[in-house]
Amino acid sequence: MAENPNDWEPATRLIRGGLARSGHGEMAEPIYLTQGFAYDSAESADARFSGSEPGFIYARYGNPTVQMFEDRLALLEGAQACKATASGMAAVHLAISGLVRAGDHIVSSKALFGSCRWILNTWAPRFGVETTLVNGPDAEAWRAAVRPNTKLFFLETPANPLLEVCDIAAICAIAGEIGAKVVVDNVFATPLFQAPLKLGADLVVYSATKHIDGQGRVLGGALLGDQALIDESFKDMMRHTGPALSPFNAWVLFKGLETLDLRVHRQTQTAGVLADLIADHAKVLACRYPGRADHPQKAIIDRQMTGAGTVVAFDLGSREAAFRFLDALELIDISNNLGDAKSMATHPTTTTHRSMTEEQRLEIGLTAGWVRLSVGLEGATDLARDLSRALDAA
């Protein structure tokens, strides 16, 4: 009896999903570094472009290596379809642009990555799309923000950088009442710890640059959802605006998925230990981690997440203290990425959220003392020693 991939455990999906060997039977999947494709005849080219014959046409439209990555990620997510993009922000921009047009209205959580907020506040208004920002964890705030022309709800959960968590099911229920689509940025939770589509979301977006690559090598992104929605809203945009993922990057991400389960579970285990160490230090005013009982949205986390993730945020009270902490690190890198095998820490106010005004940062509680820590795969004892030394220096 043939195996049904939908019956596999996540770990098996990450190894066997999307596998498409050539006639050589290679164990490491091939990289198809090609821009175009040849046809057996003019009639075949005609049929390919008309859609009556399956096959690839041009790398901007699709590529065998990219297709393998899309198929594997879709299988893991439980989605009918996936579209890979050149970066995570390309996926976010595609998701928003494909679902709204001039005169439409978006409701979004205030707690967002700086570039996401720029798209909503600065870019979308140029094309006649308005956005209302709300307190994400307050479901009734989403309802109160709805207008007759509201077409889209957008949220990050957990959010960057302070790990605010929104109730996906409750927000999706409100959107369903008015016929609006829901897009969830699921980067911090990863496909392993949160399943937005099962909670009612229409689309999930990822920066594959983060945990999916997980080793600081390439950029990539993805959006996932029902096949009909992907085809109707994004197929033509992908073809004509060109946010295509390169075959080489797709191969790196495809291979990265093979170890995602091992890496993220190990990083999460260590992050839980370090979060408690950080929270107990005298220099720390507040510590935010989805695995701790003192997280403000602990009840929501228990309902919709199966793991706490790899990121910890903590407040040292001032920019000066945060800088002293960062400069005292000897093992952990100062870097604004996350989800990497190497642990890294950053000061969001001056890096990832620098483009926001001080007023906008204060709206989400981001004061100058906050540090965001992405926990890697180093030994927990070594990381704890480095953190303790740096916290003392703060």
C-alpha positions as CSV (number, residue, x, y, z in Angstrom):
1,M,0.0,0.0,0.0
2,A,1.4,3.4,-1.0
3,E,2.2,5.7,1.9
4,N,0.0,8.8,2.3
5,P,2.2,11.8,3.1
6,N,-0.6,13.4,5.0
7,D,-0.4,10.6,7.5
8,W,3.2,11.2,8.3
9,E,4.6,12.7,11.5
10,P,6.1,16.2,11.1
11,A,9.6,14.8,11.3
12,T,8.9,12.5,8.4
13,R,7.3,15.2,6.3
14,L,10.4,17.3,6.8
15,I,12.6,14.6,5.4
16,R,10.4,12.9,2.7
17,G,8.0,15.6,1.7
18,G,8.4,17.1,-1.8
19,L,11.1,14.6,-2.8
20,A,11.5,14.6,-6.6
21,R,14.6,12.6,-7.6
22,S,15.9,12.7,-11.2
23,G,16.5,9.5,-13.2
24,H,19.9,9.3,-11.5
25,G,18.4,8.4,-8.1
26,E,20.5,10.8,-6.2
27,M,20.2,11.0,-2.4
28,A,20.9,14.7,-2.2
29,E,18.3,16.4,-4.4
30,P,19.5,18.2,-7.5
31,I,19.6,22.0,-7.9
32,Y,18.1,23.1,-11.2
33,L,20.1,26.3,-11.9
34,T,18.3,27.3,-15.0
35,Q,16.4,30.4,-16.1
36,G,14.4,28.8,-18.9
37,F,13.2,25.4,-20.3
38,A,13.2,23.9,-23.7
39,Y,10.2,22.4,-25.4
40,D,9.9,19.3,-27.7
41,S,8.0,21.4,-30.3
42,A,6.3,24.7,-30.9
43,E,3.0,22.9,-30.2
44,S,4.4,21.9,-26.8
45,A,5.4,25.5,-26.0
46,D,2.0,26.6,-26.9
47,A,0.4,24.0,-24.7
48,R,2.6,24.9,-21.8
49,F,1.8,28.6,-22.0
50,S,-1.9,27.9,-22.3
51,G,-1.8,25.6,-19.3
52,S,-3.1,22.5,-21.1
53,E,0.3,20.8,-20.7
54,P,2.0,20.6,-17.4
55,G,5.6,21.7,-17.1
56,F,7.9,24.6,-16.4
57,I,8.1,27.7,-18.5
58,Y,10.5,30.2,-16.9
59,A,12.2,30.4,-13.6
60,R,10.2,33.5,-12.6
61,Y,7.1,31.3,-12.9
62,G,8.4,28.2,-11.4
63,N,11.4,25.8,-11.1
64,P,11.8,22.1,-10.1
65,T,13.9,22.9,-7.0
66,V,11.7,25.7,-5.9
67,Q,8.7,23.4,-6.4
68,M,10.3,20.8,-4.1
69,F,10.7,23.3,-1.3
70,E,7.1,24.6,-1.8
71,D,5.7,21.0,-1.7
72,R,7.6,20.1,1.4
73,L,6.7,23.2,3.3
74,A,3.0,22.9,2.3
75,L,2.9,19.3,3.5
76,L,4.4,20.4,6.9
77,E,2.0,23.3,7.2
78,G,-1.1,21.2,6.1
79,A,-1.7,23.7,3.3
80,Q,-3.0,22.9,-0.2
81,A,-0.5,25.3,-1.8
82,C,2.7,27.2,-1.2
83,K,4.4,30.0,-3.1
84,A,8.0,30.7,-2.3
85,T,9.5,34.2,-2.5
86,A,12.9,35.9,-2.5
87,S,12.5,37.0,1.1
88,G,10.2,37.0,4.0
89,M,9.2,40.6,3.4
90,A,8.5,39.7,-0.3
91,A,6.0,37.2,1.1
92,V,4.4,39.7,3.4
93,H,4.1,42.3,0.6
94,L,2.7,39.8,-1.8
95,A,0.1,38.6,0.8
96,I,-1.1,42.1,1.5
97,S,-1.1,43.4,-2.1
98,G,-2.8,40.4,-3.5
99,L,-5.8,40.7,-1.1
100,V,-6.6,44.4,-1.2
101,R,-7.1,47.2,-3.7
102,A,-7.7,50.9,-3.7
103,G,-10.5,51.8,-1.3
104,D,-10.0,48.8,0.9
105,H,-9.3,48.8,4.6
106,I,-6.9,46.6,6.7
107,V,-7.0,45.9,10.4
108,S,-3.7,44.9,11.9
109,S,-2.1,44.4,15.3
110,K,0.2,47.2,16.4
111,A,3.0,44.9,17.4
112,L,4.8,44.2,14.1
113,F,8.2,44.0,12.6
114,G,9.4,47.5,11.5
115,S,9.2,46.7,7.8
116,C,5.7,45.2,8.1
117,R,4.5,48.4,9.8
118,W,6.2,50.5,7.0
119,I,4.2,48.6,4.4
120,L,0.9,49.3,6.2
121,N,1.6,52.8,7.3
122,T,3.6,54.2,4.4
123,W,3.4,52.0,1.3
124,A,-0.2,50.9,1.2
125,P,-1.7,54.4,1.6
126,R,0.1,55.4,-1.7
127,F,-2.4,53.0,-3.4
128,G,-5.5,54.0,-1.5
129,V,-5.5,51.4,1.2
130,E,-5.9,52.5,4.8
131,T,-5.0,50.5,7.9
132,T,-6.2,50.7,11.5
133,L,-3.8,49.4,14.1
134,V,-5.2,47.7,17.2
135,N,-4.1,46.1,20.5
136,G,-3.6,42.6,19.1
137,P,-4.5,40.5,22.1
138,D,-7.8,42.3,22.6
139,A,-10.2,40.5,20.2
140,E,-12.9,43.1,20.7
141,A,-10.5,45.8,19.5
142,W,-10.4,44.0,16.1
143,R,-14.2,44.0,16.0
144,A,-14.4,47.7,16.9
145,A,-12.0,48.6,14.1
146,V,-14.0,47.0,11.4
147,R,-15.4,49.2,8.6
148,P,-17.8,48.4,5.7
149,N,-14.7,48.2,3.4
150,T,-12.5,46.1,5.7
151,K,-11.0,43.3,3.6
152,L,-8.0,42.0,5.5
153,F,-6.8,41.3,9.0
154,F,-3.0,41.0,9.4
155,L,-1.1,39.9,12.5
156,E,2.2,38.5,13.8
157,T,1.9,36.1,16.7
158,P,4.1,35.9,18.7
159,A,5.0,39.4,17.6
160,N,8.4,40.9,17.0
161,P,10.1,41.9,19.3
162,L,8.2,41.6,22.6
163,L,6.4,38.3,21.9
164,E,2.9,39.6,22.2
165,V,0.4,36.8,21.3
166,C,-3.0,37.2,19.6
167,D,-5.9,34.8,19.7
168,I,-5.9,33.6,16.1
169,A,-9.2,31.7,16.4
170,A,-11.1,34.6,17.9
171,I,-9.8,37.0,15.3
172,C,-10.6,34.7,12.5
173,A,-14.1,34.3,13.8
174,I,-14.6,38.1,13.6
175,A,-13.1,38.2,10.1
176,G,-15.4,35.4,9.0
177,E,-18.5,37.5,10.1
178,I,-17.6,40.2,7.6
179,G,-15.9,38.1,4.9
180,A,-12.4,39.5,5.4
181,K,-9.3,37.4,4.9
182,V,-6.8,36.7,7.7
183,V,-3.0,36.6,7.2
184,V,-0.8,35.4,10.0
185,D,2.9,35.9,10.2
186,N,4.0,32.7,11.9
187,V,7.8,33.1,11.9
188,F,8.4,33.1,15.7
189,A,6.2,30.0,16.3
190,T,7.4,28.1,13.3
191,P,5.2,25.5,11.6
192,L,6.1,23.1,14.4
193,F,4.5,25.0,17.3
194,Q,1.5,26.8,15.7
195,A,-1.0,26.0,12.9
196,P,-2.8,29.2,11.9
197,L,-4.7,27.5,9.0
198,K,-6.3,25.0,11.4
199,L,-7.4,27.9,13.6
200,G,-9.2,29.6,10.7
201,A,-6.5,31.8,9.0
202,D,-6.6,32.1,5.2
203,L,-2.9,32.6,4.7
204,V,0.3,32.0,6.6
205,V,3.5,33.8,5.8
206,Y,7.1,33.0,6.7
207,S,10.5,34.5,6.5
208,A,12.3,31.3,5.6
209,T,15.5,33.2,6.3
210,K,14.9,32.5,10.0
211,H,14.4,29.0,11.4
212,I,13.7,27.3,8.1
213,D,17.3,28.0,6.9
214,G,18.4,28.2,10.5
215,Q,22.1,28.6,9.7
216,G,22.4,32.2,8.4
217,R,23.0,31.4,4.8
218,V,20.2,32.6,2.5
219,L,17.1,34.8,2.2
220,G,13.7,33.3,1.4
221,G,10.0,33.5,2.2
222,A,6.8,31.7,1.6
223,L,3.0,32.1,1.8
224,L,0.7,29.2,2.2
225,G,-3.1,28.6,1.9
226,D,-5.8,27.0,-0.2
227,Q,-5.0,26.3,-3.8
228,A,-7.9,28.4,-5.1
229,L,-6.9,31.5,-3.1
230,I,-3.3,31.2,-4.1
231,D,-4.2,30.8,-7.8
232,E,-6.7,33.6,-7.8
233,S,-4.8,36.2,-5.7
234,F,-1.1,35.5,-6.2
235,K,-0.4,33.4,-9.3
236,D,-0.4,36.4,-11.7
237,M,1.3,38.7,-9.2
238,M,4.2,36.2,-8.8
239,R,4.6,35.9,-12.6
240,H,4.5,39.6,-13.4
241,T,6.1,41.3,-10.5
242,G,9.0,38.9,-10.0
243,P,9.6,38.1,-6.3
244,A,10.9,34.7,-7.3
245,L,13.1,32.6,-5.0
246,S,16.4,31.5,-6.6
247,P,16.8,27.7,-7.2
248,F,20.0,27.7,-5.1
249,N,18.3,29.4,-2.1
250,A,15.4,27.0,-2.5
251,W,17.7,24.1,-2.3
252,V,19.4,25.4,0.8
253,L,16.0,26.0,2.4
254,F,14.8,22.6,1.3
255,K,17.7,20.9,3.0
256,G,17.3,23.2,6.0
257,L,13.8,21.8,6.5
258,E,15.3,18.3,7.1
259,T,16.7,19.4,10.5
260,L,14.1,22.0,11.5
261,D,12.4,19.7,13.9
262,L,15.6,18.8,15.7
263,R,17.0,22.3,15.7
264,V,13.9,24.2,16.9
265,H,13.0,21.7,19.7
266,R,16.6,21.8,21.0
267,Q,16.7,25.6,20.8
268,T,13.3,25.9,22.6
269,Q,14.5,23.7,25.4
270,T,17.5,25.9,25.9
271,A,15.5,29.1,25.6
272,G,13.2,28.0,28.4
273,V,16.2,27.5,30.7
274,L,17.7,30.8,29.8
275,A,14.5,32.7,30.1
276,D,14.2,31.6,33.8
277,L,17.8,32.6,34.4
278,I,17.2,36.1,32.8
279,A,14.0,36.7,34.7
280,D,15.6,35.9,38.0
281,H,18.5,38.3,37.5
282,A,18.4,41.5,39.6
283,K,19.2,43.8,36.6
284,V,16.2,42.6,34.6
285,L,13.0,44.6,35.0
286,A,10.9,42.3,32.9
287,C,11.3,39.1,30.9
288,R,8.9,38.0,28.1
289,Y,8.9,34.3,27.0
290,P,5.9,32.3,25.8
291,G,6.9,29.4,27.9
292,R,6.7,31.2,31.2
293,A,3.7,31.3,33.4
294,D,4.0,35.1,33.7
295,H,3.5,35.8,30.0
296,P,0.6,38.3,29.7
297,Q,-1.2,36.1,27.1
298,K,-0.5,32.7,28.8
299,A,-4.1,31.5,28.4
300,I,-4.0,32.1,24.6
301,I,-0.6,30.5,24.3
302,D,-1.9,27.3,26.0
303,R,-4.8,27.1,23.5
304,Q,-3.0,27.6,20.3
305,M,0.8,26.9,20.7
306,T,2.4,23.5,21.3
307,G,5.9,25.0,22.0
308,A,7.3,28.3,23.3
309,G,9.8,29.1,20.6
310,T,13.4,30.2,20.5
311,V,13.2,33.9,21.3
312,V,13.4,35.7,24.7
313,A,12.9,39.4,25.3
314,F,13.9,41.3,28.4
315,D,14.1,44.9,29.7
316,L,17.2,46.2,31.3
317,G,15.7,49.7,31.9
318,S,17.7,51.9,29.6
319,R,19.6,52.0,26.3
320,E,22.8,52.4,28.2
321,A,22.3,49.2,30.2
322,A,21.2,47.3,27.1
323,F,24.4,48.4,25.3
324,R,26.6,47.5,28.3
325,F,24.9,44.0,28.2
326,L,25.5,43.6,24.5
327,D,29.0,44.8,24.6
328,A,29.9,42.4,27.4
329,L,28.8,39.3,25.5
330,E,31.7,37.0,24.5
331,L,29.9,34.0,23.0
332,I,26.6,35.3,21.8
333,D,26.7,37.5,18.7
334,I,25.2,41.0,18.4
335,S,23.1,40.5,15.3
336,N,19.5,41.4,14.2
337,N,18.6,38.0,12.7
338,L,16.9,35.2,14.6
339,G,16.3,31.5,14.4
340,D,20.0,30.8,13.7
341,A,22.1,27.9,15.0
342,K,24.2,30.7,16.5
343,S,22.7,32.6,19.5
344,M,22.4,36.3,18.9
345,A,21.1,39.4,20.6
346,T,19.9,42.7,19.4
347,H,18.6,46.1,20.6
348,P,15.3,46.4,18.7
349,T,15.0,50.2,19.2
350,T,18.2,50.9,17.2
351,T,18.0,48.0,14.8
352,T,14.9,46.0,13.8
353,H,12.4,48.6,14.9
354,R,14.5,51.7,14.2
355,S,12.2,52.9,11.3
356,M,9.3,53.3,13.8
357,T,8.8,56.6,15.6
358,E,9.3,56.7,19.3
359,E,5.6,57.1,19.7
360,Q,4.9,54.0,17.6
361,R,7.4,52.0,19.7
362,L,5.9,53.1,22.9
363,E,2.5,52.0,21.7
364,I,3.7,48.4,21.7
365,G,5.7,48.9,25.0
366,L,9.1,48.9,23.2
367,T,11.2,51.2,25.4
368,A,15.0,51.6,25.0
369,G,15.9,49.0,27.6
370,W,14.6,46.0,25.7
371,V,16.9,43.3,24.3
372,R,15.8,40.5,22.0
373,L,17.7,37.2,22.4
374,S,17.5,34.4,19.7
375,V,18.7,31.2,21.3
376,G,20.9,28.9,19.2
377,L,22.3,25.4,19.4
378,E,25.3,26.1,21.7
379,G,25.5,24.3,25.0
380,A,23.1,25.7,27.6
381,T,25.7,26.0,30.3
382,D,28.0,28.0,28.1
383,L,25.2,30.4,27.1
384,A,24.0,30.7,30.7
385,R,27.6,31.7,31.7
386,D,27.8,34.3,28.9
387,L,24.4,35.8,29.7
388,S,25.1,35.9,33.5
389,R,28.4,37.7,32.9
390,A,26.8,40.2,30.5
391,L,23.8,40.8,32.8
392,D,26.1,41.6,35.7
393,A,27.8,44.2,33.4
394,A,24.5,45.8,32.5
